Amino acid sequence: MSAYLREKGFNGFITAYNNWLSPAAHASRGQFDWVDIHSYHSEPTKWVEPGSVLPQTSAIEGGARYIQNIAISRHFGKPFTVSEYGHIFWNRYRRESSILAPAYASLQEWDGICQHSSAVALRYWKEDGKNTALHPYFVGIDPIARAAEVLAWFLYVRGDVAPAKNTFSVNLNSDFVYERSGQLWSMPADTSQMGLITKIG
């Protein structure tokens, strides 16, 4: 993919593999010039289809695991962004992402964060149906998700949360990544938890 883009004359940063959290995925995305990741707390099983279930759990009570997963995905020395994050509607604890993601983005000194989809809605009712009701992953007409954008400005952009003074670096080797744990859902919690108290990658 990179060779094709270069052949076409693109000279900017390239990234991919932004949706998996296993050690093997970390190693794969680490080959790129720019690392980007997506991570959520408590996703619906079938989006808005009948029978879809969304666990009503608190990320804070669970140790902010999705924040840990984001933090451990970073590769030092490369631009690092989070282009999708949050608590999904209709999780009753989704206000937590208003504080968690931007505060940890500032603590970790990530290069950019963005909630997913329809971040701006100039009016609430449209003919196309997308903005006629709250949907999972849609920010534009969700008052809690929109308030989160304001808090992100204070905590992350303005810098109300100071960056961590120390760094915890995790070195991956091929035996761990590909032989013993390549298909694990995410990095071990006893390692990723360090991202809750200091910069990690």
TORGU-904277 format. One record per residue (C-alpha): residue number from 0; residue in three letters; chain; x, z, y. Coordinates in steps of 0.05 Angstrom, whole numbers, plus 5000, padded with zeros to 4 digits. Layout:
// residues N
<rec n="NUM" res="Ala" chain="A" c1="X" c3="Z" c2="Y"/>
...
***
This chain:
// residues 201
<rec n="0" res="Met" chain="A" c1="5000" c3="5000" c2="5000"/>
<rec n="1" res="Ser" chain="A" c1="5055" c3="5018" c2="5049"/>
<rec n="2" res="Ala" chain="A" c1="5094" c3="4954" c2="5034"/>
<rec n="3" res="Tyr" chain="A" c1="5031" c3="4913" c2="5047"/>
<rec n="4" res="Leu" chain="A" c1="5018" c3="4947" c2="5114"/>
<rec n="5" res="Arg" chain="A" c1="5090" c3="4938" c2="5136"/>
<rec n="6" res="Glu" chain="A" c1="5087" c3="4865" c2="5115"/>
<rec n="7" res="Lys" chain="A" c1="5027" c3="4857" c2="5160"/>
<rec n="8" res="Gly" chain="A" c1="5066" c3="4885" c2="5219"/>
<rec n="9" res="Phe" chain="A" c1="5040" c3="4956" c2="5221"/>
<rec n="10" res="Asn" chain="A" c1="5096" c3="5003" c2="5244"/>
<rec n="11" res="Gly" chain="A" c1="5057" c3="5068" c2="5252"/>
<rec n="12" res="Phe" chain="A" c1="5052" c3="5129" c2="5207"/>
<rec n="13" res="Ile" chain="A" c1="5018" c3="5119" c2="5140"/>
<rec n="14" res="Thr" chain="A" c1="4981" c3="5171" c2="5099"/>
<rec n="15" res="Ala" chain="A" c1="4936" c3="5175" c2="5038"/>
<rec n="16" res="Tyr" chain="A" c1="4915" c3="5222" c2="4981"/>
<rec n="17" res="Asn" chain="A" c1="4879" c3="5269" c2="5029"/>
<rec n="18" res="Asn" chain="A" c1="4827" c3="5296" c2="4981"/>
<rec n="19" res="Trp" chain="A" c1="4862" c3="5329" c2="4922"/>
<rec n="20" res="Leu" chain="A" c1="4894" c3="5398" c2="4919"/>
<rec n="21" res="Ser" chain="A" c1="4935" c3="5398" c2="4855"/>
<rec n="22" res="Pro" chain="A" c1="5011" c3="5404" c2="4856"/>
<rec n="23" res="Ala" chain="A" c1="5016" c3="5331" c2="4834"/>
<rec n="24" res="Ala" chain="A" c1="4973" c3="5309" c2="4893"/>
<rec n="25" res="His" chain="A" c1="5018" c3="5349" c2="4940"/>
<rec n="26" res="Ala" chain="A" c1="5078" c3="5312" c2="4912"/>
<rec n="27" res="Ser" chain="A" c1="5043" c3="5245" c2="4918"/>
<rec n="28" res="Arg" chain="A" c1="5022" c3="5254" c2="4991"/>
<rec n="29" res="Gly" chain="A" c1="5091" c3="5281" c2="5007"/>
<rec n="30" res="Gln" chain="A" c1="5120" c3="5211" c2="5000"/>
<rec n="31" res="Phe" chain="A" c1="5084" c3="5189" c2="5064"/>
<rec n="32" res="Asp" chain="A" c1="5108" c3="5195" c2="5136"/>
<rec n="33" res="Trp" chain="A" c1="5044" c3="5234" c2="5155"/>
<rec n="34" res="Val" chain="A" c1="5006" c3="5284" c2="5113"/>
<rec n="35" res="Asp" chain="A" c1="4931" c3="5292" c2="5121"/>
<rec n="36" res="Ile" chain="A" c1="4884" c3="5336" c2="5081"/>
<rec n="37" res="His" chain="A" c1="4809" c3="5350" c2="5072"/>
<rec n="38" res="Ser" chain="A" c1="4782" c3="5416" c2="5047"/>
<rec n="39" res="Tyr" chain="A" c1="4715" c3="5451" c2="5049"/>
<rec n="40" res="His" chain="A" c1="4683" c3="5517" c2="5029"/>
<rec n="41" res="Ser" chain="A" c1="4621" c3="5513" c2="4985"/>
<rec n="42" res="Glu" chain="A" c1="4599" c3="5440" c2="4979"/>
<rec n="43" res="Pro" chain="A" c1="4530" c3="5415" c2="4956"/>
<rec n="44" res="Thr" chain="A" c1="4526" c3="5389" c2="4885"/>
<rec n="45" res="Lys" chain="A" c1="4483" c3="5328" c2="4901"/>
<rec n="46" res="Trp" chain="A" c1="4486" c3="5323" c2="4977"/>
<rec n="47" res="Val" chain="A" c1="4411" c3="5322" c2="4998"/>
<rec n="48" res="Glu" chain="A" c1="4382" c3="5297" c2="4932"/>
<rec n="49" res="Pro" chain="A" c1="4328" c3="5340" c2="4898"/>
<rec n="50" res="Gly" chain="A" c1="4360" c3="5395" c2="4857"/>
<rec n="51" res="Ser" chain="A" c1="4424" c3="5398" c2="4898"/>
<rec n="52" res="Val" chain="A" c1="4454" c3="5467" c2="4900"/>
<rec n="53" res="Leu" chain="A" c1="4500" c3="5497" c2="4952"/>
<rec n="54" res="Pro" chain="A" c1="4528" c3="5567" c2="4936"/>
<rec n="55" res="Gln" chain="A" c1="4512" c3="5617" c2="4990"/>
<rec n="56" res="Thr" chain="A" c1="4581" c3="5650" c2="4991"/>
<rec n="57" res="Ser" chain="A" c1="4626" c3="5675" c2="5046"/>
<rec n="58" res="Ala" chain="A" c1="4695" c3="5643" c2="5052"/>
<rec n="59" res="Ile" chain="A" c1="4722" c3="5707" c2="5083"/>
<rec n="60" res="Glu" chain="A" c1="4700" c3="5748" c2="5024"/>
<rec n="61" res="Gly" chain="A" c1="4734" c3="5697" c2="4979"/>
<rec n="62" res="Gly" chain="A" c1="4801" c3="5702" c2="5016"/>
<rec n="63" res="Ala" chain="A" c1="4789" c3="5639" c2="5057"/>
<rec n="64" res="Arg" chain="A" c1="4811" c3="5598" c2="4997"/>
<rec n="65" res="Tyr" chain="A" c1="4798" c3="5531" c2="5030"/>
<rec n="66" res="Ile" chain="A" c1="4843" c3="5551" c2="5088"/>
<rec n="67" res="Gln" chain="A" c1="4896" c3="5571" c2="5037"/>
<rec n="68" res="Asn" chain="A" c1="4889" c3="5503" c2="5004"/>
<rec n="69" res="Ile" chain="A" c1="4898" c3="5467" c2="5070"/>
<rec n="70" res="Ala" chain="A" c1="4958" c3="5509" c2="5091"/>
<rec n="71" res="Ile" chain="A" c1="4997" c3="5499" c2="5026"/>
<rec n="72" res="Ser" chain="A" c1="4986" c3="5423" c2="5032"/>
<rec n="73" res="Arg" chain="A" c1="5033" c3="5417" c2="5091"/>
<rec n="74" res="His" chain="A" c1="5101" c3="5384" c2="5084"/>
<rec n="75" res="Phe" chain="A" c1="5150" c3="5410" c2="5135"/>
<rec n="76" res="Gly" chain="A" c1="5183" c3="5357" c2="5179"/>
<rec n="77" res="Lys" chain="A" c1="5123" c3="5310" c2="5177"/>
<rec n="78" res="Pro" chain="A" c1="5061" c3="5305" c2="5221"/>
<rec n="79" res="Phe" chain="A" c1="5005" c3="5346" c2="5189"/>
<rec n="80" res="Thr" chain="A" c1="4931" c3="5338" c2="5204"/>
<rec n="81" res="Val" chain="A" c1="4866" c3="5364" c2="5176"/>
<rec n="82" res="Ser" chain="A" c1="4815" c3="5308" c2="5186"/>
<rec n="83" res="Glu" chain="A" c1="4758" c3="5343" c2="5149"/>
<rec n="84" res="Tyr" chain="A" c1="4743" c3="5417" c2="5142"/>
<rec n="85" res="Gly" chain="A" c1="4688" c3="5468" c2="5146"/>
<rec n="86" res="His" chain="A" c1="4629" c3="5503" c2="5116"/>
<rec n="87" res="Ile" chain="A" c1="4574" c3="5455" c2="5098"/>
<rec n="88" res="Phe" chain="A" c1="4502" c3="5460" c2="5120"/>
<rec n="89" res="Trp" chain="A" c1="4461" c3="5496" c2="5090"/>
<rec n="90" res="Asn" chain="A" c1="4512" c3="5551" c2="5074"/>
<rec n="91" res="Arg" chain="A" c1="4487" c3="5612" c2="5113"/>
<rec n="92" res="Tyr" chain="A" c1="4559" c3="5634" c2="5127"/>
<rec n="93" res="Arg" chain="A" c1="4581" c3="5569" c2="5160"/>
<rec n="94" res="Arg" chain="A" c1="4593" c3="5603" c2="5226"/>
<rec n="95" res="Glu" chain="A" c1="4657" c3="5630" c2="5194"/>
<rec n="96" res="Ser" chain="A" c1="4690" c3="5561" c2="5201"/>
<rec n="97" res="Ser" chain="A" c1="4683" c3="5568" c2="5276"/>
<rec n="98" res="Ile" chain="A" c1="4739" c3="5619" c2="5274"/>
<rec n="99" res="Leu" chain="A" c1="4777" c3="5608" c2="5209"/>
<rec n="100" res="Ala" chain="A" c1="4800" c3="5536" c2="5215"/>
<rec n="101" res="Pro" chain="A" c1="4821" c3="5535" c2="5289"/>
<rec n="102" res="Ala" chain="A" c1="4853" c3="5604" c2="5285"/>
<rec n="103" res="Tyr" chain="A" c1="4895" c3="5586" c2="5224"/>
<rec n="104" res="Ala" chain="A" c1="4910" c3="5517" c2="5253"/>
<rec n="105" res="Ser" chain="A" c1="4942" c3="5552" c2="5312"/>
<rec n="106" res="Leu" chain="A" c1="4977" c3="5604" c2="5269"/>
<rec n="107" res="Gln" chain="A" c1="5005" c3="5548" c2="5224"/>
<rec n="108" res="Glu" chain="A" c1="5019" c3="5499" c2="5282"/>
<rec n="109" res="Trp" chain="A" c1="4982" c3="5441" c2="5250"/>
<rec n="110" res="Asp" chain="A" c1="4984" c3="5377" c2="5290"/>
<rec n="111" res="Gly" chain="A" c1="4909" c3="5364" c2="5291"/>
<rec n="112" res="Ile" chain="A" c1="4842" c3="5386" c2="5263"/>
<rec n="113" res="Cys" chain="A" c1="4774" c3="5352" c2="5262"/>
<rec n="114" res="Gln" chain="A" c1="4707" c3="5367" c2="5232"/>
<rec n="115" res="His" chain="A" c1="4676" c3="5310" c2="5193"/>
<rec n="116" res="Ser" chain="A" c1="4624" c3="5260" c2="5217"/>
<rec n="117" res="Ser" chain="A" c1="4582" c3="5252" c2="5279"/>
<rec n="118" res="Ala" chain="A" c1="4621" c3="5300" c2="5321"/>
<rec n="119" res="Val" chain="A" c1="4583" c3="5276" c2="5383"/>
<rec n="120" res="Ala" chain="A" c1="4508" c3="5264" c2="5387"/>
<rec n="121" res="Leu" chain="A" c1="4483" c3="5245" c2="5456"/>
<rec n="122" res="Arg" chain="A" c1="4411" c3="5255" c2="5435"/>
<rec n="123" res="Tyr" chain="A" c1="4379" c3="5289" c2="5377"/>
<rec n="124" res="Trp" chain="A" c1="4327" c3="5239" c2="5354"/>
<rec n="125" res="Lys" chain="A" c1="4345" c3="5168" c2="5334"/>
<rec n="126" res="Glu" chain="A" c1="4309" c3="5113" c2="5298"/>
<rec n="127" res="Asp" chain="A" c1="4363" c3="5106" c2="5244"/>
<rec n="128" res="Gly" chain="A" c1="4346" c3="5173" c2="5212"/>
<rec n="129" res="Lys" chain="A" c1="4415" c3="5203" c2="5212"/>
<rec n="130" res="Asn" chain="A" c1="4400" c3="5249" c2="5269"/>
<rec n="131" res="Thr" chain="A" c1="4329" c3="5268" c2="5251"/>
<rec n="132" res="Ala" chain="A" c1="4349" c3="5328" c2="5210"/>
<rec n="133" res="Leu" chain="A" c1="4410" c3="5371" c2="5194"/>
<rec n="134" res="His" chain="A" c1="4451" c3="5342" c2="5137"/>
<rec n="135" res="Pro" chain="A" c1="4513" c3="5367" c2="5100"/>
<rec n="136" res="Tyr" chain="A" c1="4578" c3="5344" c2="5134"/>
<rec n="137" res="Phe" chain="A" c1="4543" c3="5322" c2="5198"/>
<rec n="138" res="Val" chain="A" c1="4566" c3="5359" c2="5260"/>
<rec n="139" res="Gly" chain="A" c1="4529" c3="5325" c2="5317"/>
<rec n="140" res="Ile" chain="A" c1="4462" c3="5360" c2="5315"/>
<rec n="141" res="Asp" chain="A" c1="4482" c3="5424" c2="5280"/>
<rec n="142" res="Pro" chain="A" c1="4485" c3="5478" c2="5334"/>
<rec n="143" res="Ile" chain="A" c1="4532" c3="5521" c2="5293"/>
<rec n="144" res="Ala" chain="A" c1="4581" c3="5464" c2="5279"/>
<rec n="145" res="Arg" chain="A" c1="4579" c3="5444" c2="5352"/>
<rec n="146" res="Ala" chain="A" c1="4594" c3="5515" c2="5374"/>
<rec n="147" res="Ala" chain="A" c1="4653" c3="5513" c2="5326"/>
<rec n="148" res="Glu" chain="A" c1="4682" c3="5455" c2="5367"/>
<rec n="149" res="Val" chain="A" c1="4680" c3="5499" c2="5429"/>
<rec n="150" res="Leu" chain="A" c1="4714" c3="5557" c2="5393"/>
<rec n="151" res="Ala" chain="A" c1="4766" c3="5509" c2="5365"/>
<rec n="152" res="Trp" chain="A" c1="4784" c3="5491" c2="5436"/>
<rec n="153" res="Phe" chain="A" c1="4798" c3="5564" c2="5455"/>
<rec n="154" res="Leu" chain="A" c1="4832" c3="5585" c2="5391"/>
<rec n="155" res="Tyr" chain="A" c1="4872" c3="5522" c2="5375"/>
<rec n="156" res="Val" chain="A" c1="4878" c3="5476" c2="5435"/>
<rec n="157" res="Arg" chain="A" c1="4884" c3="5530" c2="5488"/>
<rec n="158" res="Gly" chain="A" c1="4927" c3="5571" c2="5441"/>
<rec n="159" res="Asp" chain="A" c1="4891" c3="5638" c2="5441"/>
<rec n="160" res="Val" chain="A" c1="4922" c3="5649" c2="5372"/>
<rec n="161" res="Ala" chain="A" c1="4998" c3="5649" c2="5373"/>
<rec n="162" res="Pro" chain="A" c1="5038" c3="5610" c2="5321"/>
<rec n="163" res="Ala" chain="A" c1="5069" c3="5650" c2="5265"/>
<rec n="164" res="Lys" chain="A" c1="5141" c3="5672" c2="5276"/>
<rec n="165" res="Asn" chain="A" c1="5163" c3="5663" c2="5204"/>
<rec n="166" res="Thr" chain="A" c1="5158" c3="5608" c2="5152"/>
<rec n="167" res="Phe" chain="A" c1="5147" c3="5611" c2="5077"/>
<rec n="168" res="Ser" chain="A" c1="5171" c3="5548" c2="5042"/>
<rec n="169" res="Val" chain="A" c1="5149" c3="5529" c2="4972"/>
<rec n="170" res="Asn" chain="A" c1="5196" c3="5482" c2="4934"/>
<rec n="171" res="Leu" chain="A" c1="5162" c3="5438" c2="4881"/>
<rec n="172" res="Asn" chain="A" c1="5201" c3="5413" c2="4821"/>
<rec n="173" res="Ser" chain="A" c1="5179" c3="5358" c2="4774"/>
<rec n="174" res="Asp" chain="A" c1="5171" c3="5404" c2="4714"/>
<rec n="175" res="Phe" chain="A" c1="5121" c3="5448" c2="4751"/>
<rec n="176" res="Val" chain="A" c1="5086" c3="5390" c2="4785"/>
<rec n="177" res="Tyr" chain="A" c1="5078" c3="5340" c2="4728"/>
<rec n="178" res="Glu" chain="A" c1="5089" c3="5377" c2="4663"/>
<rec n="179" res="Arg" chain="A" c1="5061" c3="5447" c2="4670"/>
<rec n="180" res="Ser" chain="A" c1="5009" c3="5444" c2="4726"/>
<rec n="181" res="Gly" chain="A" c1="4998" c3="5373" c2="4749"/>
<rec n="182" res="Gln" chain="A" c1="4923" c3="5375" c2="4738"/>
<rec n="183" res="Leu" chain="A" c1="4909" c3="5445" c2="4765"/>
<rec n="184" res="Trp" chain="A" c1="4854" c3="5446" c2="4817"/>
<rec n="185" res="Ser" chain="A" c1="4899" c3="5479" c2="4868"/>
<rec n="186" res="Met" chain="A" c1="4964" c3="5517" c2="4878"/>
<rec n="187" res="Pro" chain="A" c1="4966" c3="5588" c2="4849"/>
<rec n="188" res="Ala" chain="A" c1="4932" c3="5638" c2="4895"/>
<rec n="189" res="Asp" chain="A" c1="4990" c3="5687" c2="4894"/>
<rec n="190" res="Thr" chain="A" c1="5030" c3="5633" c2="4929"/>
<rec n="191" res="Ser" chain="A" c1="4978" c3="5602" c2="4975"/>
<rec n="192" res="Gln" chain="A" c1="4956" c3="5670" c2="5001"/>
<rec n="193" res="Met" chain="A" c1="5020" c3="5674" c2="5041"/>
<rec n="194" res="Gly" chain="A" c1="4987" c3="5623" c2="5087"/>
<rec n="195" res="Leu" chain="A" c1="4940" c3="5677" c2="5112"/>
<rec n="196" res="Ile" chain="A" c1="4996" c3="5717" c2="5143"/>
<rec n="197" res="Thr" chain="A" c1="5052" c3="5667" c2="5160"/>
<rec n="198" res="Lys" chain="A" c1="5068" c3="5593" c2="5166"/>
<rec n="199" res="Ile" chain="A" c1="5071" c3="5559" c2="5098"/>
<rec n="200" res="Gly" chain="A" c1="5085" c3="5491" c2="5069"/>
***
